[in-house]
Amino acid sequence: MVAGCSQAESKFKSYSGPEVTSIVVNKGARKMYLLNNEDVLREYEVDLGFAPDGAKRVEGDGKTPEGTYLIDRRNPNSSFHLSVGISYPNSADVAHAQSLGKKPGGEIFIHGEPNDHKDRKRAARVKDWTAGCIAVKNHEIEEVYAMVQTGTLISLRP
């Protein structure tokens, strides 16, 4: 169960339920699932990069990656409410971008809403508003941040 500290609502929640063993993002359905083995613990609607169809190939393409990665960092001081980092790019992503004479990009996260008020208003009006990340509502990223540990496998599917 994810629990808040009080009505004063800290963004840092605690979690004492089953371990999140993997995350699956179904880009086409705009859904993210936190799993314990085969059991779905949580399901979220997500926004993606501004050009979501297809796999991320190069920096600035607005696409959300596809493939298998790891959660490799946690950022409590993000430009968004909270964020957890995805290990994109891997060596294959780097090689593919280099073959095109480009950079693969990076800094792909699951994150909440923007901290900046103007950016938050824009994000509320636009579907698929990120530069390639996976976005959820602030109360949802608080759950994700509490439940998901560094090293968790994430599969991003078309």
Buried (B, 14 or more C-beta within 10 A) or exposed (E): EBEBEEEEEEBEBEBEEEEBBBBBBBBEEBBBBBBBEEEEBBEBEBBBBBBBEEBBBBBEBBBBBBBEBBBBEBBEEBEBBBBBBBBBBBEEBBEBBEEEEBEBBBEBBBBBBBEEEEBBEEBEEEEBBBBBBBBBBBBBBBBBBBBBEEEBBBBBEE
